[in-house]
């Protein structure tokens, strides 16, 4: 499908030093699909009205700062007017954005949003089940865990939502980054101006139970992705918890709109389905290098086939001789279960290889565990024969 059938031209252009208050008024007057932010004649990002609402930014802030704070560095992704929907989905996922500018040659032609792509391909998603693409390695928190712990888990795992469980491990709620931001802003409004360091510490000590949303929208692994996306749109959310039974409490995974977009990028010709989040942070490292290195590690365990690989780069503020400190997380979904590795380094190449070394150790450890299980099974069979 040609992306020009999905992209829209209902956008406005503003300069990066424009105050947020003016952007909000333009959304109210003109109702554009997005605002393209320009600086020195170049597009530095696209902002949605929903993004302004969720970020709770002050009216006096410059819109350029809002765009940069929502990204991990580097240039925003660009889309060609006649690019295929698969390639555009890849660009959005790897750029870690929900909306991107569309160009015809060197000229800005329109904008395209992830939600519009999902609506356009919705009917085609009935052939895929939730279990095919949902993340099985789920990070959770308990009702009694403090908000500070939830924030750390969100940041460390590069995710935006955490299922909440009770003391028996049953699903009771969900907490998202938006829930935490909403609470922090409400608390700030109540406290007013002044030193809020003590109030911040108090907020971090609040139990997750006080912030979580309940009940939780769920779906089972056997349902179609079409049904999952429809539920997300109907409820204005970006993800669902996958449970063993309808309205059940046993968590089996999580499915998000990003998972669906990622599924759209895969083609039969690819040797491995690889997603790189914040690909703009790559320096001398290339996608081909990453795929080759992960394949090399996976080949050390012959019985393990990689179904999907997710490589995520996150930039820290620290730098060494101008090179930023990056965190790299590699997660493989394989026929032998999930295996991961993470590490930090200055520049993408350094960070990636630190993470790759950890991944290799974990793959070999998994191989040893499987070998031990196989040996024990053989031993038990021989004992039974005796």
C-alpha positions in Angstrom: 0.0 0.0 0.0 1.3 3.5 -1.0 1.6 5.8 2.0 0.2 8.7 0.0 -3.2 7.0 0.4 -2.9 7.4 4.2 -0.9 10.6 4.8 -2.7 13.8 5.2 -2.0 17.5 4.3 -3.9 19.0 7.2 -0.9 20.4 9.1 0.6 23.8 9.9 4.2 24.9 10.1 5.7 26.8 13.0 9.2 27.9 14.1 10.9 26.2 17.0 10.9 29.3 19.1 7.0 29.6 19.0 5.4 29.6 22.4 3.3 26.5 23.3 0.3 28.9 24.0 0.2 29.9 20.3 0.4 26.2 19.3 -2.6 25.4 21.5 -4.6 28.2 20.0 -3.8 27.1 16.5 -5.1 23.6 17.3 -8.3 25.1 18.6 -8.8 27.4 15.6 -7.6 25.3 12.7 -7.9 21.7 14.1 -4.8 20.4 12.1 -3.8 16.8 12.3 -0.4 17.9 13.5 2.1 20.9 13.8 5.4 20.6 11.9 8.2 22.3 13.8 10.9 24.0 11.7 14.3 25.3 12.7 16.7 26.9 10.2 14.6 25.6 7.3 14.7 22.0 8.5 11.9 20.0 10.1 12.9 19.0 13.7 9.7 17.1 14.5 5.9 16.9 14.4 3.7 17.5 17.4 0.1 16.3 18.0 -2.5 18.0 20.2 -2.7 14.9 22.3 1.1 15.2 22.9 0.7 18.7 24.3 -2.1 17.6 26.6 -0.2 14.6 27.9 3.0 16.5 28.4 1.4 19.2 30.6 3.9 21.7 29.3 3.7 25.4 30.3 2.3 28.0 27.9 5.6 29.9 27.8 7.7 26.9 26.8 9.1 26.9 23.2 7.7 24.2 21.0 11.1 23.2 19.9 12.0 22.2 23.4 8.8 20.0 23.6 9.8 18.2 20.4 13.4 17.6 21.5 12.3 16.4 25.0 10.1 13.7 23.4 13.0 12.2 21.4 16.3 10.6 22.4 18.4 12.8 20.1 19.3 12.9 16.5 17.2 14.0 13.5 13.5 13.1 13.2 12.6 10.3 10.8 11.4 11.3 7.3 9.0 9.5 5.0 8.7 9.6 1.2 5.3 10.3 -0.3 5.3 7.0 -2.2 7.0 4.8 0.4 5.4 1.4 1.1 3.4 1.1 4.3 5.8 -1.5 5.6 8.8 0.8 5.3 6.9 3.7 6.9 5.9 1.5 9.8 9.5 0.6 10.3 10.5 4.3 10.2 7.9 5.2 12.9 8.8 2.3 15.2 12.6 2.7 14.9 12.3 6.5 15.2 10.2 5.9 18.4 7.6 8.4 17.1 3.8 8.4 16.5 3.8 10.8 13.6 6.3 11.9 10.9 6.7 14.4 8.1 6.1 13.1 4.5 8.3 14.5 1.7 8.0 14.7 -2.1 11.5 15.1 -3.1 12.9 17.9 -0.9 9.5 19.5 -0.3 7.3 18.8 2.7 4.1 17.3 1.4 2.2 16.1 4.4 2.3 14.1 7.7 1.5 10.5 8.5 0.4 9.1 11.9 0.7 5.6 13.3 -3.0 5.5 14.2 -3.9 6.3 10.6 -1.8 3.4 9.3 -3.4 1.0 11.8 -6.9 2.2 10.7 -6.0 1.7 7.1 -4.8 -1.9 7.5 -7.3 -2.9 10.2 -9.2 -5.4 8.1 -6.0 -7.1 7.1 -5.1 -7.8 10.8 -7.7 -10.5 11.2 -5.2 -13.1 9.9 -2.8 -12.5 12.9 -3.5 -13.6 16.4 -2.6 -11.6 19.5 -0.3 -14.5 20.6 1.7 -14.1 17.4 3.0 -10.7 18.2 2.4 -9.9 21.9 5.3 -9.5 24.3 5.5 -12.5 26.6 8.2 -11.1 28.9 6.1 -8.8 31.0 7.4 -6.4 33.6 5.0 -5.8 36.4 4.7 -4.1 39.8 2.6 -4.9 42.8 -0.1 -2.7 44.3 2.1 -2.0 47.3 5.2 -1.1 45.3 6.1 2.6 45.5 5.8 4.9 42.5 9.5 5.4 42.5 10.0 1.7 41.8 7.4 1.9 39.0 9.3 4.8 37.4 12.6 2.9 37.5 11.0 -0.1 35.9 9.5 2.0 33.1 12.8 3.8 32.4 15.0 0.7 32.7 12.9 -1.4 30.3 12.0 1.4 27.9 8.3 0.8 28.2 5.2 3.0 28.9 2.9 0.7 31.0 3.1 -1.7 33.8 0.5 -4.3 34.8 -0.2 -4.2 38.5 -0.7 -7.4 40.5 -1.9 -8.2 44.1 -0.1 -10.4 46.6 -1.2 -13.6 44.8 0.1 -12.4 41.4 -3.3 -11.7 39.9 -3.9 -8.7 37.6 -5.7 -5.9 39.4 -4.7 -2.7 37.5 -2.3 -0.9 35.2 -0.1 2.1 35.6 1.3 4.2 32.7 3.8 7.0 32.3 0.8 9.3 31.7 -0.8 8.3 35.0 2.4 9.3 36.8 2.7 12.6 34.9 -0.9 13.4 35.6 -0.5 12.8 39.3 2.7 14.8 39.5 1.1 17.8 37.8 -2.0 17.6 40.0 0.3 17.5 43.1 2.3 20.5 41.8 -0.9 22.5 41.3 -2.0 21.8 44.9 1.4 22.7 46.4 2.0 25.8 44.4 5.4 27.5 44.1 8.4 26.9 46.4 10.8 24.1 47.3 9.0 20.8 46.4 11.9 18.4 47.1 10.1 17.0 50.1 6.8 16.7 48.1 8.6 14.9 45.3 10.0 12.3 47.8 6.5 11.9 49.2 5.1 11.2 45.7 7.8 8.6 45.0 6.8 6.8 48.2 3.1 6.6 47.3 1.9 3.0 46.6 1.2 2.2 42.9 -2.4 1.3 44.0 -3.2 5.0 44.4 -2.3 5.8 40.8 -3.3 2.6 38.8 -6.3 2.4 36.5 -8.8 -0.4 37.2 -10.4 -2.5 35.7 -7.9 -3.2 33.0 -8.7 -3.7 29.3 -7.6 -7.3 28.4 -7.6 -9.7 25.6 -6.7 -13.4 25.1 -3.8 -14.7 22.9 -6.3 -16.5 20.6 -8.1 -13.3 19.6 -7.2 -11.5 16.3 -5.0 -8.4 16.2 -7.9 -6.7 14.4 -10.0 -7.1 17.6 -7.1 -5.9 19.8 -6.6 -2.7 17.8 -10.3 -2.1 17.7 -10.5 -2.3 21.5 -7.5 0.1 21.8 -9.2 2.7 19.5 -12.6 2.3 21.2 -11.0 3.0 24.6 -8.5 5.6 23.6 -5.5 3.5 24.8 -2.3 2.2 23.3 -2.0 -1.3 24.8 -3.8 -4.3 26.3 -2.8 -6.9 28.8 -3.0 -10.4 27.5 -4.6 -12.9 29.9 -5.2 -16.6 29.9 -9.0 -16.3 29.9 -11.4 -13.4 29.0 -11.5 -11.0 32.0 -9.0 -13.3 33.7 -6.4 -12.3 36.2 -3.5 -14.5 35.0 -1.1 -12.4 32.9 0.4 -13.9 29.7 1.7 -10.9 27.9 1.1 -7.3 26.7 0.2 -6.1 23.2 0.6 -2.5 22.1 0.1 -0.5 18.9 3.8 -0.5 18.5 3.8 -4.3 18.5 1.3 -4.2 15.7 3.3 -1.7 13.6 6.3 -3.8 14.1 4.5 -6.8 12.8 3.7 -4.8 9.6 7.4 -4.3 8.9 8.2 -8.0 8.6 8.5 -9.6 5.2 9.1 -13.2 4.2 12.4 -12.2 2.5 14.0 -11.0 5.7 16.4 -13.5 7.5 15.4 -12.0 10.8 12.7 -9.6 12.1 14.7 -6.9 13.7 13.4 -3.7 15.2 15.8 -0.9 16.3 14.3 1.8 18.5 16.0 5.2 18.2 17.9 4.1 15.1 18.9 7.8 14.6 21.4 7.3 17.4 23.5 4.9 15.3 26.9 6.4 14.3 29.3 4.1 12.4 27.1 1.1 13.2 24.6 0.0 10.6 21.4 -2.1 10.6 23.2 -4.7 8.6 26.0 -4.9 11.3 23.4 -5.3 14.0 21.5 -8.1 12.2 24.8 -9.9 11.3 26.1 -9.8 14.9 22.8 -10.9 16.5 22.6 -13.8 13.9 26.1 -14.8 14.9 25.2 -15.0 18.5 21.9 -16.9 17.9 23.8 -19.4 15.7 25.7 -20.5 18.8 22.5 -22.3 19.9 21.5 -24.3 16.8 18.1 -25.3 18.1 17.1 -21.7 18.8 15.3 -19.8 16.0 14.9 -16.0 16.5 11.3 -14.9 15.9 12.0 -11.3 16.6 14.8 -9.1 17.8 14.4 -5.7 19.5 17.4 -3.4 19.9 16.7 -0.2 21.8 19.1 2.7 22.3 18.6 5.4 25.0 20.8 8.5 25.3 22.0 9.8 28.6 23.1 13.4 29.2 26.7 12.4 29.9 29.3 12.7 27.2 33.0 11.9 26.6 34.8 14.1 24.2 31.5 14.9 22.6 30.3 11.3 22.3 27.1 10.6 24.3 26.7 7.8 26.8 24.1 5.4 25.4 22.3 2.4 26.9 21.6 -0.5 24.6 19.0 -3.2 25.3 18.8 -6.3 23.1 15.8 -8.7 23.5 15.3 -11.8 21.5 12.0 -13.7 21.2 12.9 -17.2 20.2 11.6 -20.7 19.8 13.4 -21.5 23.1 11.9 -18.5 25.0 13.1 -15.0 25.6 16.7 -14.0 26.1 18.2 -10.5 26.6 21.3 -8.5 27.2 22.0 -4.8 28.0 24.9 -2.5 28.5 26.2 1.1 28.3 28.9 2.7 26.3 30.0 5.9 24.6 28.5 5.8 21.1 26.1 3.2 19.6 28.8 0.8 18.5 30.4 0.6 22.0 27.0 0.3 23.8 25.8 -2.3 21.3 28.8 -4.6 21.7 28.7 -4.4 25.5 25.0 -5.5 25.3 25.8 -8.1 22.7 28.5 -9.7 25.0 25.9 -10.0 27.8 23.4 -11.4 25.3 25.9 -14.0 24.1 26.6 -15.1 27.7 22.8 -15.4 28.4 22.3 -17.4 25.1 25.0 -19.9 26.1 23.6 -20.1 29.6 20.2 -20.9 28.1 21.8 -23.5 25.8 23.4 -25.1 28.9 20.1 -25.2 30.8 18.3 -26.8 27.8 21.2 -29.4 27.5 20.9 -30.2 31.2 17.1 -30.7 30.8 17.6 -33.0 27.8 20.3 -35.0 29.7 18.0 -35.4 32.7 15.2 -36.5 30.5 17.4 -39.1 28.8 18.6 -40.4 32.2 15.0 -40.7 33.5 14.0 -42.7 30.5 16.9 -45.1 30.9 16.0 -45.5 34.6 12.4 -46.2 33.7 13.6 -48.9 31.3 15.6 -50.6 34.1 
